[in-house]
Amino acid sequence: MTPETHENAGLDQRSAGLPKWLTRFEPRRGLSNGHLQTIVGNFLPRPPLQIPLVAETVEVDPADGSRVLCHCHWQSEPDGADAGRAYGVRSNCLTLVLVHGLEGSSDSRYIQGITARAWAAGCNVIRMNMRNCGGTDGLTPTLYHSGLSGDVGAVVRHFAERFGLERIALVGYSMGGNLVLKLAGEWGSRPPLLAVAAVCPAIDLAAGADALHEPLNRAYEWRFLLGLKARYARKAELFPSMYATPAEIGPVRSIREFDGKVVARYWNFRDADDYYYRAASARVVDRIAMPTLILCAQDDPFIRLSPETRDRLRANPHITFVETRHGGHCAYLCRDRGEEIHWAEAAVIRYLLLAAGQPNGS
């Protein structure tokens, strides 16, 4: 597939100009406000996952022994097939590695939702937890941050080598979107990784942090901060020789302040701005050399794209950039019924199946 740029595709009242895998986004009645989309999308119940699960920890940093927890769902042959055939199915299927957002986990609602959809489409699914997330604070002595794209790469290499996986795609939401785009830019083109999709990615980290501190977004910021500060307190208890106590860190009243006082301090960044610059995928999106889908909503409360980043996205022929008028942050609740209400999940799966050359992607 040769991707095209479909900026503002969701704004076009006509569907004739859209690719087959992309439908026009129509927000759910009463949810045309970005804040409502974001809040309802975050709390809307999802059916429980009822598909085979294997949990595995993967070492992502041999230097300090850091590990991350992955929940894997493997397609297999029908009953009676031998082990060799089952492994053949596993390696030939498209495998999706899913990466959650800030203070999320492999159990986040949106991760479970796209897992069920990908599994039904015949894909293997690996739900990756970032360092410390999903109750895994004891698996690593380090904190986590928005620039650890190498952790995603380590997960890809681990499972590709272990099972001979031939086709892998990445899906990231928000902070996870930044991670998968950053890895794609760093790798350029590296089989078996063949495609990437990012939903509301935090590409420009500094702009996003500042947007979270705007008055209308303070509730989101405080929710993130409560989780981050509680996580830091747990790390300080688990590794007291490595971390100052929360009292020694002092008051933290914004994401930018947390990143300056905590992330920069323990990851050797000069300050928050240095961290934002070095960790942002905006610096490397022009190097992406594989089919890549980026979904963004103009009414996302706190994701911001700079003009320079937009220019880089437009200029890269491998990137399909779809920006809709509505959708909120990682919500995209449309007018369809049942689980089909989740427009972005359906679009991502159709895009990746097509990029992988599977017929049901059209």
LUMBA-140598 format. One record per residue: residue in three letters; x, y, z of N, C-alpha, C in turn. Coordinates in pm, whole numbers, padded with zeros to 5 digits, always signed. Layout:
% LUMBA-140598
ALAXYZXYZXYZ/...
//
This chain:
% LUMBA-140598
MET+00085-00119+00000+00000+00000+00000+00088+00124+00000/THR+00056+00220-00080+00125+00348-00080+00037+00451-00012/PRO+00066+00487+00114-00021+00578+00187-00025+00716+00124/GLU-00135+00783+00141-00148+00921+00100-00177+01005+00225/THR-00163+01135+00212-00196+01224+00323-00341+01267+00309/HIS-00420+01243+00411-00562+01280+00410-00589+01376+00524/GLU-00512+01482+00531-00535+01579+00636-00675+01636+00623/ASN-00743+01646+00739-00880+01696+00744-00977+01608+00667/ALA-00942+01480+00648-01032+01390+00575-01168+01385+00642/GLY-01170+01390+00775-01297+01383+00846-01382+01507+00828/LEU-01324+01614+00776-01400+01737+00756-01471+01737+00622/ASP-01429+01650+00532-01486+01646+00398-01626+01587+00404/GLN-01724+01661+00359-01862+01612+00363-01885+01503+00259/ARG-01796+01488+00164-01808+01384+00063-01722+01267+00102/SER-01761+01145+00070-01682+01027+00102-01607+00974-00019/ALA-01636+01027-00139-01577+00973-00261-01425+00988-00260/GLY-01372+01093-00195-01229+01116-00195-01155+01039-00088/LEU-01222+00961-00004-01158+00889+00105-01117+00749+00060/PRO-01008+00696+00116-00971+00557+00085-01077+00461+00139/LYS-01079+00339+00089-01184+00244+00124-01186+00210+00273/TRP-01069+00214+00336-01063+00174+00476-01112+00284+00571/LEU-01129+00407+00519-01162+00521+00604-01304+00567+00580/THR-01384+00572+00685-01520+00625+00676-01524+00763+00742/ARG-01621+00841+00706-01635+00974+00763-01677+00963+00910/PHE-01612+01038+00997-01645+01032+01139-01762+01125+01170/GLU-01869+01066+01225-01985+01142+01270-01997+01121+01420/PRO-01976+01224+01502-01980+01203+01648-02117+01157+01696/ARG-02115+01081+01802-02239+01036+01867-02325+01157+01904/ARG-02455+01144+01886-02546+01253+01918-02524+01299+02063/GLY-02505+01429+02080-02480+01485+02212-02334+01485+02253/LEU-02246+01429+02167-02105+01419+02202-02016+01489+02099/SER-02063+01603+02051-01982+01679+01956-01882+01770+02027/ASN-01885+01773+02159-01790+01850+02239-01670+01761+02274/GLY-01550+01814+02255-01430+01735+02279-01415+01687+02421/HIS-01454+01769+02519-01445+01727+02659-01543+01614+02689/LEU-01665+01624+02637-01762+01517+02658-01716+01387+02593/GLN-01664+01397+02470-01612+01278+02404-01503+01213+02490/THR-01412+01294+02540-01300+01243+02617-01347+01175+02745/ILE-01436+01239+02818-01481+01187+02947-01566+01062+02929/VAL-01663+01068+02838-01749+00950+02817-01667+00836+02761/GLY-01577+00866+02667-01494+00761+02610-01407+00692+02714/ASN-01364+00767+02814-01279+00711+02918-01354+00618+03013/PHE-01482+00649+03037-01557+00572+03137-01660+00476+03076/LEU-01680+00480+02945-01779+00393+02882-01742+00246+02905/PRO-01831+00166+02963-01798+00024+02989-01770-00052+02860/ARG-01682-00151+02870-01649-00237+02758-01672-00381+02800/PRO-01708-00469+02705-01723-00611+02740-01590-00667+02787/PRO-01591-00757+02885-01466-00816+02932-01401-00902+02823/LEU-01268-00902+02821-01196-00985+02725-01214-01132+02761/GLN-01249-01212+02663-01266-01355+02686-01192-01432+02577/ILE-01064-01404+02563-00980-01470+02464-00856-01521+02533/PRO-00791-01627+02479-00676-01688+02546-00567-01586+02578/LEU-00507-01601+02696-00410-01503+02745-00287-01573+02798/VAL-00169-01523+02759-00042-01566+02815+00031-01442+02863/ALA+00069-01438+02989+00144-01325+03044+00292-01356+03043/GLU+00372-01257+03002+00516-01279+02996+00588-01147+03025/THR+00696-01156+03104+00779-01038+03125+00893-01039+03024/VAL+00927-00920+02977+01032-00905+02876+01137-00809+02928/GLU+01263-00849+02924+01371-00759+02966+01392-00653+02859/VAL+01385-00527+02898+01400-00418+02802+01530-00340+02823/ASP+01596-00361+02937+01723-00293+02963+01813-00386+03044/PRO+01904-00458+02976+01993-00550+03047+02084-00480+03148/ALA+02111-00351+03127+02202-00279+03217+02150-00273+03359/ASP+02020-00252+03374+01964-00245+03510+01859-00352+03536/GLY+01841-00443+03442+01746-00552+03461+01601-00513+03451/SER+01572-00399+03391+01432-00354+03380+01353-00449+03291/ARG+01234-00481+03337+01144-00567+03261+01008-00501+03249/VAL+00935-00539+03146+00797-00493+03128+00708-00616+03115/LEU+00584-00601+03154+00488-00710+03149+00404-00699+03023/CYS+00397-00809+02948+00315-00814+02827+00208-00922+02842/HIS+00088-00889+02799-00020-00987+02792-00041-01022+02646/CYS-00025-01150+02613-00023-01194+02474-00144-01281+02442/HIS-00199-01259+02324-00311-01338+02274-00268-01394+02138/TRP-00248-01527+02134-00193-01591+02015-00301-01669+01940/GLN-00311-01646+01812-00398-01728+01729-00338-01867+01719/SER-00423-01969+01706-00372-02106+01696-00455-02186+01597/GLU-00403-02303+01561-00476-02393+01472-00599-02450+01543/PRO-00697-02499+01468-00811-02566+01531-00765-02685+01614/ASP-00854-02734+01700-00822-02847+01786-00768-02963+01703/GLY-00663-03026+01757-00606-03142+01689-00484-03109+01607/ALA-00455-02981+01585-00337-02945+01508-00211-02969+01591/ASP-00101-03005+01524+00022-03027+01598+00088-02895+01634/ALA+00184-02902+01727+00247-02780+01777+00317-02703+01666/GLY+00378-02773+01571+00448-02706+01463+00356-02620+01379/ARG+00238-02674+01349+00142-02598+01269+00091-02478+01347/ALA+00070-02497+01478+00022-02386+01561+00123-02271+01560/TYR+00252-02305+01572+00354-02201+01567+00359-02136+01431/GLY+00330-02214+01323+00327-02157+01190+00219-02052+01176/VAL+00102-02080+01232-00006-01981+01231+00035-01857+01308/ARG+00098-01877+01424+00140-01765+01507+00236-01674+01431/SER+00332-01732+01362+00433-01651+01294+00379-01582+01170/ASN+00282-01644+01103+00231-01587+00978+00126-01480+01001/CYS+00056-01484+01114-00048-01385+01141+00014-01247+01162/LEU-00061-01146+01128-00021-01011+01165-00027-01000+01317/THR+00081-00952+01379+00087-00936+01524+00085-00788+01558/LEU-00008-00747+01642-00018-00608+01686+00041-00593+01826/VAL+00133-00499+01841+00185-00462+01973+00116-00332+02012/LEU+00039-00335+02121-00042-00221+02164+00025-00150+02281/VAL+00032-00017+02273+00099+00062+02377+00002+00168+02429/HIS-00025+00165+02558-00122+00253+02622-00066+00394+02643/GLY-00148+00482+02700-00109+00619+02725-00061+00644+02867/LEU-00037+00771+02900+00013+00811+03031-00077+00761+03143/GLU-00017+00692+03240-00085+00636+03357-00194+00535+03320/GLY-00184+00481+03198-00273+00372+03159-00204+00238+03184/SER-00258+00133+03121-00199+00000+03133-00255-00088+03023/SER-00211-00212+03021-00263-00307+02922-00410-00337+02945/ASP-00463-00298+03060-00604-00319+03089-00690-00196+03064/SER-00632-00089+03012-00711+00031+02980-00823-00006+02884/ARG-00936+00061+02895-01053+00025+02816-01025+00026+02667/TYR-00957+00129+02619-00931+00138+02476-00838+00027+02429/ILE-00744-00016+02515-00655-00126+02479-00733-00257+02471/GLN-00822-00279+02566-00902-00401+02562-00995-00401+02441/GLY-01049-00282+02408-01140-00274+02294-01073-00309+02163/ILE-00956-00251+02137-00889-00279+02010-00830-00419+02009/THR-00800-00473+02128-00755-00613+02136-00863-00707+02084/ALA-00985-00689+02133-01095-00776+02091-01119-00764+01940/ARG-01109-00643+01887-01135-00622+01744-01023-00686+01660/ALA-00898-00668+01704-00785-00726+01630-00789-00878+01634/TRP-00823-00933+01751-00832-01079+01764-00939-01134+01671/ALA-01054-01069+01665-01162-01114+01577-01122-01107+01430/ALA-01028-01017+01399-00981-01004+01260-00870-01104+01228/GLY-00833-01189+01325-00734-01292+01299-00592-01255+01334/CYS-00573-01150+01414-00439-01104+01450-00395-01161+01585/ASN-00265-01180+01600-00208-01196+01733-00204-01057+01797/VAL-00215-01054+01930-00212-00925+01999-00119-00934+02120/ILE-00031-00835+02133+00056-00822+02250+00022-00690+02317/ARG-00036-00697+02437-00068-00576+02514+00050-00547+02606/MET+00124-00445+02571+00245-00411+02645+00217-00309+02754/ASN+00268-00334+02873+00269-00233+02979+00400-00157+02972/MET+00395-00024+02982+00519+00051+02998+00580+00016+03134/ARG+00706+00054+03154+00770+00030+03283+00683+00083+03398/ASN+00667+00002+03502+00593+00037+03624+00442+00030+03610/CYS+00390+00025+03488+00245+00029+03471+00184-00109+03485/GLY+00054-00112+03513-00014-00239+03531+00030-00313+03656/GLY+00068-00238+03761+00108-00301+03886+00245-00363+03882/THR+00336-00309+03799+00468-00371+03781+00582-00284+03835/ASP+00556-00203+03934+00660-00114+03987+00785-00189+04031/GLY+00769-00312+04076+00884-00389+04125+00968-00452+04016/LEU+00925-00443+03890+01000-00507+03781+01114-00421+03729/THR+01123-00297+03772+01229-00209+03725+01267-00110+03833/PRO+01395-00078+03847+01433+00025+03943+01410+00167+03890/THR+01375+00179+03764+01362+00311+03701+01218+00358+03697/LEU+01200+00485+03668+01070+00541+03635+01045+00520+03486/TYR+00931+00566+03436+00907+00560+03292+00889+00701+03240/HIS+00908+00718+03109+00885+00849+03049+00853+00836+02901/SER+00823+00948+02837+00768+00948+02701+00870+00919+02593/GLY+00997+00904+02628+01098+00881+02526+01152+00740+02519/LEU+01096+00646+02597+01151+00511+02604+01103+00424+02488/SER+01125+00471+02367+01087+00395+02249+01166+00265+02239/GLY+01286+00264+02297+01365+00142+02296+01298+00026+02366/ASP+01212+00055+02464+01138-00053+02532+01042-00121+02434/VAL+00976-00041+02350+00886-00098+02250+00968-00182+02151/GLY+01083-00130+02111+01168-00205+02020+01215-00336+02080/ALA+01246-00335+02210+01290-00458+02277+01180-00563+02278/VAL+01055-00518+02298+00942-00610+02296+00925-00669+02155/VAL+00934-00585+02053+00923-00633+01914+01031-00737+01886/ARG+01155-00707+01919+01265-00801+01892+01248-00931+01968/HIS+01206-00920+02095+01191-01040+02178+01093-01139+02116/PHE+00974-01092+02083+00873-01184+02032+00900-01225+01887/ALA+00961-01136+01810+00996-01172+01672+01098-01285+01671/GLU+01198-01275+01758+01301-01379+01763+01250-01507+01824/ARG+01167-01495+01927+01120-01615+01996+01026-01698+01912/PHE+00938-01632+01837+00836-01705+01762+00849-01693+01611/GLY+00954-01628+01565+00971-01614+01420+00862-01532+01355/LEU+00812-01431+01426+00703-01349+01372+00749-01278+01246/GLU+00665-01283+01144+00702-01229+01013+00640-01093+00984/ARG+00531-01059+01055+00463-00932+01028+00414-00873+01160/ILE+00470-00757+01195+00436-00691+01322+00396-00546+01293/ALA+00293-00500+01361+00250-00360+01353+00237-00305+01493/LEU+00259-00175+01507+00248-00108+01636+00125-00020+01639/VAL+00060-00016+01755-00053+00076+01777-00029+00147+01909/GLY-00029+00280+01909-00008+00355+02031-00112+00463+02050/TYR-00151+00484+02173-00248+00586+02209-00179+00695+02292/SER-00199+00821+02255-00151+00936+02332+00000+00926+02356/MET+00045+00912+02481+00187+00895+02508+00242+00772+02437/GLY+00164+00665+02433+00205+00545+02359+00218+00574+02211/GLY+00136+00667+02159+00148+00707+02020+00282+00774+01993/ASN+00326+00856+02087+00459+00918+02072+00567+00810+02069/LEU+00555+00710+02155+00657+00605+02161+00665+00527+02031/VAL+00550+00487+01974+00556+00405+01853+00602+00488+01732/LEU+00563+00615+01726+00611+00700+01617+00760+00728+01630/LYS+00806+00748+01752+00949+00771+01775+01029+00649+01732/LEU+00983+00530+01769+01053+00408+01728+01052+00394+01576/ALA+00939+00421+01514+00931+00411+01368+01029+00507+01301/GLY+01042+00628+01355+01137+00724+01301+01281+00680+01322/GLU+01308+00620+01437+01444+00574+01467+01482+00453+01383/TRP+01386+00365+01357+01414+00244+01281+01406+00266+01131/GLY+01327+00364+01088+01311+00386+00944+01230+00275+00881/SER+01294+00171+00838+01228+00052+00785+01308-00068+00832/ARG+01243-00154+00913+01315-00268+00970+01220-00385+00989/PRO+01218-00481+00895+01134-00600+00912+01170-00670+01042/PRO+01072-00738+01105+00936-00763+01057+00836-00651+01089/LEU+00883-00537+01142+00792-00425+01165+00752-00366+01031/LEU+00620-00364+01004+00577-00322+00871+00479-00206+00870/ALA+00420-00170+00985+00323-00061+00986+00305-00009+01128/VAL+00254+00115+01138+00234+00181+01266+00104+00260+01260/ALA+00033+00264+01372-00085+00349+01384-00081+00419+01519/ALA-00113+00548+01520-00113+00626+01644-00242+00704+01654/VAL-00308+00695+01768-00435+00765+01792-00408+00877+01892/CYS-00436+01000+01849-00415+01119+01933-00276+01119+01997/PRO-00170+01100+01918-00036+01089+01976+00015+01222+02030/ALA+00088+01215+02141+00149+01333+02202+00283+01360+02132/ILE+00276+01405+02007+00396+01421+01925+00481+01537+01974/ASP+00417+01649+02004+00487+01767+02056+00467+01773+02207/LEU+00561+01718+02282+00542+01699+02425+00531+01830+02502/ALA+00612+01927+02469+00608+02054+02543+00473+02122+02524/ALA+00424+02124+02402+00294+02188+02375+00183+02116+02450/GLY+00190+01983+02457+00087+01907+02528+00090+01932+02677/ALA+00211+01938+02735+00222+01965+02879+00166+02101+02913/ASP+00196+02200+02830+00145+02335+02856-00006+02341+02837/ALA-00058+02266+02739-00203+02264+02718-00275+02204+02837/LEU-00215+02104+02900-00277+02042+03018-00291+02140+03133/HIS-00207+02243+03135-00210+02340+03245-00308+02454+03218/GLU-00372+02454+03102-00473+02555+03074-00592+02537+03169/PRO-00661+02643+03206-00769+02632+03305-00873+02525+03274/LEU-00915+02514+03149-01018+02415+03116-00968+02272+03124/ASN-00837+02254+03128-00780+02119+03129-00720+02079+03263/ARG-00738+02162+03364-00674+02134+03492-00724+02005+03556/ALA-00849+01968+03531-00900+01843+03588-00824+01723+03531/TYR-00796+01725+03401-00716+01618+03342-00575+01617+03403/GLU-00517+01736+03413-00381+01743+03465-00374+01689+03607/TRP-00470+01726+03691-00467+01678+03829-00487+01528+03837/ARG-00567+01473+03748-00586+01328+03747-00455+01257+03712/PHE-00386+01308+03610-00256+01251+03576-00157+01269+03691/LEU-00155+01389+03750-00059+01417+03856-00080+01328+03978/LEU-00205+01304+04015-00231+01218+04130-00171+01080+04108/GLY-00189+01027+03987-00132+00897+03956+00020+00899+03954/LEU+00078+01001+03891+00223+01010+03881+00287+01025+04019/LYS+00228+01109+04103+00286+01131+04236+00272+01006+04323/ALA+00159+00938+04310+00142+00813+04387+00242+00708+04340/ARG+00265+00702+04210+00361+00606+04157+00503+00639+04205/TYR+00535+00768+04205+00668+00807+04253+00686+00769+04401/ALA+00582+00790+04480+00591+00753+04622+00616+00604+04639/ARG+00551+00522+04554+00574+00377+04561+00718+00343+04525/LYS+00771+00409+04420+00909+00382+04380+01006+00421+04490/ALA+00979+00532+04557+01067+00577+04665+01066+00477+04781/GLU+00952+00412+04804+00944+00311+04908+01016+00182+04867/LEU+01003+00145+04740+01065+00022+04691+01215+00037+04676/PHE+01262+00155+04637+01403+00178+04611+01449+00304+04685/PRO+01449+00299+04818+01479+00421+04897+01619+00476+04876/SER+01713+00392+04835+01849+00440+04813+01863+00517+04682/MET+01763+00504+04595+01771+00566+04463+01692+00696+04452/TYR+01584+00707+04532+01492+00818+04513+01475+00901+04640/ALA+01466+01031+04620+01433+01120+04731+01289+01096+04775/THR+01256+01127+04897+01119+01115+04942+01034+01223+04873/PRO+00904+01201+04863+00818+01305+04806+00834+01439+04877/ALA+00856+01436+05009+00874+01561+05083+00999+01634+05037/GLU+01103+01558+05006+01227+01619+04957+01212+01675+04817/ILE+01127+01613+04737+01100+01664+04601+01028+01797+04610/GLY+00938+01808+04706+00864+01933+04723+00733+01933+04647/PRO+00660+02043+04652+00529+02049+04586+00541+02038+04434/VAL+00448+01967+04375+00442+01950+04230+00300+01985+04187/ARG+00286+02093+04112+00152+02144+04081+00117+02138+03933/SER+00205+02083+03853+00177+02072+03710+00256+01957+03651/ILE+00216+01910+03533+00291+01805+03464+00431+01855+03431/ARG+00441+01980+03386+00573+02035+03354+00662+02036+03479/GLU+00605+02070+03594+00684+02072+03717+00727+01930+03756/PHE+00639+01833+03740+00675+01694+03768+00789+01650+03676/ASP+00777+01683+03548+00881+01642+03453+01014+01709+03482/GLY+01009+01832+03532+01133+01901+03566+01195+01851+03695/LYS+01112+01828+03797+01163+01788+03929+01194+01639+03939/VAL+01120+01557+03864+01134+01412+03880+01195+01347+03756/VAL+01126+01358+03642+01174+01289+03522+01313+01338+03482/ALA+01330+01469+03474+01461+01523+03434+01570+01482+03534/ARG+01537+01487+03661+01635+01455+03765+01684+01311+03756/TYR+01592+01217+03735+01630+01076+03740+01660+01015+03604/TRP+01642+01092+03497+01679+01043+03364+01786+01131+03299/ASN+01849+01215+03378+01963+01295+03331+01930+01389+03215/PHE+01809+01444+03218+01778+01554+03128+01814+01684+03199/ARG+01848+01785+03122+01885+01913+03182+01769+01975+03258/ASP+01651+01970+03197+01529+02023+03258+01411+01969+03178/ALA+01291+02019+03208+01172+01968+03139+01180+01994+02990/ASP+01227+02111+02950+01233+02142+02807+01331+02051+02734/ASP+01442+02019+02796+01538+01926+02736+01474+01788+02719/TYR+01402+01743+02821+01329+01617+02814+01227+01619+02701/TYR+01146+01723+02695+01043+01730+02592+01103+01727+02453/TYR+01214+01796+02434+01277+01800+02302+01333+01663+02263/ARG+01407+01602+02355+01475+01476+02322+01380+01358+02315/ALA+01269+01362+02387+01176+01250+02391+01066+01258+02287/ALA+01048+01372+02222+00936+01392+02130+00960+01323+01996/SER+00858+01254+01947+00866+01193+01815+00867+01297+01704/ALA+00827+01421+01736+00827+01527+01635+00963+01541+01568/ARG+01071+01510+01640+01205+01525+01584+01236+01423+01475/VAL+01163+01309+01474+01203+01200+01384+01093+01153+01291/VAL+00974+01216+01295+00866+01167+01208+00901+01178+01060/ASP+00992+01269+01026+01030+01281+00885+01112+01161+00838/ARG+01160+01078+00933+01241+00961+00896+01159+00833+00888/ILE+01031+00838+00920+00946+00720+00915+00940+00670+00770/ALA+00965+00541+00751+00972+00485+00615+00885+00361+00601/MET+00778+00353+00677+00683+00243+00666+00542+00300+00672/PRO+00441+00228+00623+00304+00280+00628+00264+00318+00771/THR+00221+00441+00789+00192+00494+00923+00064+00577+00919/LEU-00026+00546+01009-00152+00618+01023-00147+00701+01151/ILE-00183+00829+01139-00194+00917+01256-00335+00976+01256/LEU-00411+00946+01362-00546+01000+01379-00542+01108+01487/CYS-00591+01227+01454-00599+01336+01551-00735+01404+01540/ALA-00779+01464+01650-00905+01539+01652-00875+01684+01684/GLN-00938+01775+01611-00916+01917+01636-00968+01961+01772/ASP-01066+01887+01826-01120+01926+01957-01059+01845+02072/ASP-00946+01777+02046-00874+01710+02154-00836+01817+02257/PRO-00874+01799+02383-00850+01905+02482-00704+01943+02502/PHE-00611+01848+02488-00474+01881+02528-00364+01829+02435/ILE-00397+01775+02321-00294+01741+02223-00279+01857+02126/ARG-00157+01905+02111-00129+02018+02022-00018+01980+01924/LEU-00036+02021+01798+00066+01999+01696+00118+02134+01650/SER+00248+02150+01647+00307+02275+01601+00301+02282+01449/PRO+00308+02401+01392+00312+02414+01245+00428+02336+01183/GLU+00543+02334+01251+00658+02262+01199+00631+02111+01193/THR+00565+02060+01297+00532+01917+01297+00433+01884+01189/ARG+00333+01969+01171+00236+01947+01063+00306+01942+00927/ASP+00401+02030+00907+00474+02031+00780+00550+01900+00760/ARG+00609+01848+00867+00682+01722+00856+00588+01605+00826/LEU+00471+01606+00889+00374+01499+00863+00326+01505+00719/ARG+00298+01625+00670+00250+01641+00533+00356+01599+00431/ALA+00482+01627+00463+00589+01604+00366+00630+01458+00355/ASN+00595+01375+00454+00638+01235+00453+00534+01151+00378/PRO+00570+01093+00264+00472+01017+00184+00431+00886+00249/HIS+00501+00843+00352+00466+00718+00420+00359+00738+00526/ILE+00330+00863+00559+00236+00893+00667+00100+00932+00612/THR-00003+00866+00663-00142+00906+00637-00190+00981+00760/PHE-00209+01111+00745-00247+01197+00857-00395+01233+00842/VAL-00477+01182+00932-00621+01206+00929-00659+01291+01049/GLU-00709+01410+01025-00750+01499+01132-00899+01528+01119/THR-00973+01497+01222-01117+01519+01222-01153+01642+01304/ARG-01270+01695+01279-01314+01812+01356-01347+01772+01500/HIS-01408+01654+01517-01449+01607+01650-01378+01476+01683/GLY-01394+01433+01808-01337+01305+01849-01279+01305+01989/GLY-01245+01426+02042-01188+01431+02176-01052+01365+02182/HIS-01013+01324+02302-00884+01258+02321-00903+01107+02329/CYS-00860+01037+02224-00864+00890+02219-01005+00835+02239/ALA-01107+00909+02199-01245+00864+02220-01308+00822+02088/TYR-01339+00918+02002-01397+00891+01870-01522+00804+01880/LEU-01617+00848+01962-01744+00777+01974-01836+00825+01864/CYS-01872+00733+01774-01952+00770+01656-02097+00726+01673/ARG-02175+00740+01568-02319+00715+01574-02357+00569+01555/ASP-02262+00482+01527-02293+00341+01506-02332+00275+01638/ARG-02393+00159+01627-02445+00088+01745-02340-00007+01803/GLY-02365-00045+01930-02283-00146+01996-02135-00109+01997/GLU-02051-00210+01980-01907-00186+01981-01861-00109+01859/GLU-01946-00098+01758-01908-00021+01638-01908+00129+01666/ILE-01946+00168+01786-01939+00309+01824-01794+00358+01824/HIS-01699+00267+01836-01557+00304+01850-01493+00316+01711/TRP-01509+00433+01651-01469+00458+01513-01318+00442+01491/ALA-01236+00496+01580-01092+00492+01560-01039+00349+01560/GLU-01092+00265+01649-01046+00127+01655-01071+00056+01523/ALA-01190+00077+01468-01223+00013+01340-01133+00064+01229/ALA-01108+00196+01226-01023+00254+01121-00880+00201+01132/VAL-00828+00193+01252-00691+00145+01272-00676+00001+01224/ILE-00769-00086+01261-00759-00226+01222-00771-00240+01070/ARG-00864-00169+01008-00876-00177+00862-00748-00131+00794/TYR-00692-00021+00843-00569+00032+00784-00455-00068+00796/LEU-00436-00126+00915-00323-00215+00936-00339-00346+00859/LEU-00461-00396+00848-00483-00517+00769-00449-00491+00623/LEU-00487-00376+00574-00456-00341+00435-00305-00324+00417/ALA-00240-00259+00512-00095-00241+00504-00023-00374+00507/ALA-00081-00472+00578-00020-00605+00589-00055-00695+00472/GLY-00142-00645+00383-00179-00724+00266-00285-00826+00292/GLN-00364-00809+00397-00474-00903+00425-00601-00851+00361/PRO-00676-00937+00291-00791-00892+00213-00901-00825+00294/ASN-00920-00864+00421-01029-00802+00499-00992-00666+00550/GLY-00882-00609+00502-00848-00475+00537-00914-00371+00449/SER-00979-00414+00344-01040-00317+00252-01182-00287+00292/
//
